[in-house]
Amino acid sequence: MPLFLPKFSLQKLNTLAVPATADFYVSVTNHNEIKEALAFARERELPIFLLGGGSNIVFENNFQGLVIHLKLQGVQVVQETDDHVWVNFAAGENWHQTVEYCLDNGYYGLENLSLIPGSVGAAPIQNIGAYGVEVKDLITELSTIEIASGTEVYFLNESCQFAYRDSIFKQAFKDKYIITSVTFKLSKIAKTNLTYPALQEYFSGEDLAAVTPEEVSQAVINIRQSKLPDPEQIPNVGSFFKNPVIDQSHFEKLMKQYPKMPSYPAGDNHRKLPAAWLIDQAGWKGKEFNGVAVHSQQALVLTNPNKLIGRVILDLANAIQKSVKDQFAIDLEIEPRVY
């Protein structure tokens, strides 16, 4: 029987260190405990909040319901060929440690996603991506528990409606399923993805064909650590905004005003712009705002050094959105989930 704790502080369980409490909190380590937690919430008509690594959330208020902290652990090779391996990771496994495990065992594909904070179970919801790789390209299947019924349900990749930092679990199925494990199809052949400009710059002058996945992982770690503050030292959730995608006509108008504006192809007649560049151009990089701040090395990162309430952070985010909207006619979308 899991232990249900009342009036539980969530400050140490979210990487923004926002001072918030939950009416009830429970830590679960297996499917039966999840089902008991769901029954507890149903009996008391409590809303539930699913907590993983706490690295992609902003608590605007205290949570008036049950926080279910997913701590499921386990790794299993479910299929293997000469060239590929299918590995199932429980939702509570730490993401970066998952990447390290794969590299240690000669399973390749996740190395560009090194040092992303959070847990395995959160990765598909957000469709995490970095340095030219999105997790959707490696996921084959998810196991879940339907919250309303407690039934175990499996989703194949094509059912997840993955998109840029998005999935069906942020849209139609938001808060309807608990992801309990994720299966990845990984390569046993040491291929690397060096398409991302920052990686090409990092390895400039080297024979790119000779770069190993382990070296790519270390490069990503080095680049991230040079730009992003450690949440243990300076509370943050990493990237606070999505990179916006605009149509070609809008892009061409902006290029006349900002001929050095960076951009990337994003499908037919669309371009993706770096949100960090827009925020920097709007004058926010390194600025403090009512005790919270925009990081001086990476304008996408909002920091909470004084461990203030979530509303203050969201006020800063709203001010940035207004500035970018006024200057570029672009709506920036917040990446973390707000509760």
Secondary structure in CASP SS format (residue, H / E / C, confidence):
PFRMAT SS
TARGET T0000
AUTHOR 0000-0000-0000
METHOD secondary structure of the structure
MODEL  1
M C 1.00
P C 1.00
L C 1.00
F C 1.00
L E 1.00
P E 1.00
K E 1.00
F E 1.00
S E 1.00
L C 1.00
Q H 1.00
K H 1.00
L H 1.00
N C 1.00
T C 1.00
L C 1.00
A C 1.00
V C 1.00
P C 1.00
A C 1.00
T E 1.00
A E 1.00
D E 1.00
F E 1.00
Y E 1.00
V E 1.00
S E 1.00
V E 1.00
T C 1.00
N C 1.00
H H 1.00
N H 1.00
E H 1.00
I H 1.00
K H 1.00
E H 1.00
A H 1.00
L H 1.00
A H 1.00
F H 1.00
A H 1.00
R H 1.00
E H 1.00
R H 1.00
E C 1.00
L C 1.00
P C 1.00
I E 1.00
F E 1.00
L E 1.00
L E 1.00
G C 1.00
G C 1.00
G C 1.00
S C 1.00
N C 1.00
I E 1.00
V E 1.00
F C 1.00
E C 1.00
N C 1.00
N C 1.00
F E 1.00
Q E 1.00
G E 1.00
L E 1.00
V E 1.00
I E 1.00
H E 1.00
L E 1.00
K C 1.00
L C 1.00
Q C 1.00
G C 1.00
V E 1.00
Q E 1.00
V E 1.00
V E 1.00
Q E 1.00
E E 1.00
T C 1.00
D C 1.00
D C 1.00
H E 1.00
V E 1.00
W E 1.00
V E 1.00
N E 1.00
F E 1.00
A E 1.00
A C 1.00
G C 1.00
E C 1.00
N E 1.00
W H 1.00
H H 1.00
Q H 1.00
T H 1.00
V H 1.00
E H 1.00
Y H 1.00
C H 1.00
L H 1.00
D H 1.00
N C 1.00
G C 1.00
Y C 1.00
Y E 1.00
G C 1.00
L C 1.00
E H 1.00
N H 1.00
L H 1.00
S C 1.00
L C 1.00
I C 1.00
P C 1.00
G C 1.00
S E 1.00
V C 1.00
G C 1.00
A H 1.00
A H 1.00
P H 1.00
I H 1.00
Q H 1.00
N C 1.00
I C 1.00
G E 1.00
A E 1.00
Y C 1.00
G C 1.00
V E 1.00
E E 1.00
V H 1.00
K H 1.00
D H 1.00
L C 1.00
I E 1.00
T E 1.00
E E 1.00
L E 1.00
S E 1.00
T E 1.00
I E 1.00
E E 1.00
I C 1.00
A C 1.00
S C 1.00
G C 1.00
T C 1.00
E E 1.00
V E 1.00
Y E 1.00
F E 1.00
L E 1.00
N H 1.00
E H 1.00
S H 1.00
C C 1.00
Q C 1.00
F C 1.00
A E 1.00
Y C 1.00
R C 1.00
D E 1.00
S C 1.00
I C 1.00
F C 1.00
K C 1.00
Q C 1.00
A C 1.00
F C 1.00
K C 1.00
D C 1.00
K C 1.00
Y E 1.00
I E 1.00
I E 1.00
T E 1.00
S E 1.00
V E 1.00
T E 1.00
F E 1.00
K E 1.00
L E 1.00
S E 1.00
K C 1.00
I C 1.00
A C 1.00
K C 1.00
T C 1.00
N C 1.00
L C 1.00
T C 1.00
Y C 1.00
P H 1.00
A H 1.00
L H 1.00
Q H 1.00
E H 1.00
Y H 1.00
F C 1.00
S C 1.00
G C 1.00
E C 1.00
D C 1.00
L H 1.00
A H 1.00
A H 1.00
V C 1.00
T C 1.00
P H 1.00
E H 1.00
E H 1.00
V H 1.00
S H 1.00
Q H 1.00
A H 1.00
V H 1.00
I H 1.00
N H 1.00
I H 1.00
R H 1.00
Q H 1.00
S H 1.00
K H 1.00
L C 1.00
P C 1.00
D C 1.00
P C 1.00
E C 1.00
Q C 1.00
I C 1.00
P C 1.00
N E 1.00
V E 1.00
G E 1.00
S E 1.00
F C 1.00
F E 1.00
K C 1.00
N C 1.00
P C 1.00
V E 1.00
I E 1.00
D E 1.00
Q H 1.00
S H 1.00
H H 1.00
F H 1.00
E H 1.00
K H 1.00
L H 1.00
M H 1.00
K H 1.00
Q H 1.00
Y C 1.00
P C 1.00
K C 1.00
M C 1.00
P C 1.00
S C 1.00
Y E 1.00
P E 1.00
A C 1.00
G C 1.00
D C 1.00
N C 1.00
H E 1.00
R E 1.00
K E 1.00
L C 1.00
P C 1.00
A H 1.00
A H 1.00
W H 1.00
L H 1.00
I H 1.00
D H 1.00
Q H 1.00
A C 1.00
G C 1.00
W C 1.00
K C 1.00
G C 1.00
K C 1.00
E E 1.00
F E 1.00
N C 1.00
G C 1.00
V E 1.00
A E 1.00
V E 1.00
H C 1.00
S C 1.00
Q C 1.00
Q C 1.00
A C 1.00
L C 1.00
V E 1.00
L E 1.00
T E 1.00
N C 1.00
P C 1.00
N C 1.00
K C 1.00
L C 1.00
I C 1.00
G H 1.00
R H 1.00
V H 1.00
I H 1.00
L H 1.00
D H 1.00
L H 1.00
A H 1.00
N H 1.00
A H 1.00
I H 1.00
Q H 1.00
K H 1.00
S H 1.00
V H 1.00
K H 1.00
D H 1.00
Q H 1.00
F H 1.00
A C 1.00
I C 1.00
D C 1.00
L C 1.00
E C 1.00
I E 1.00
E C 1.00
P C 1.00
R E 1.00
V E 1.00
Y C 1.00
END
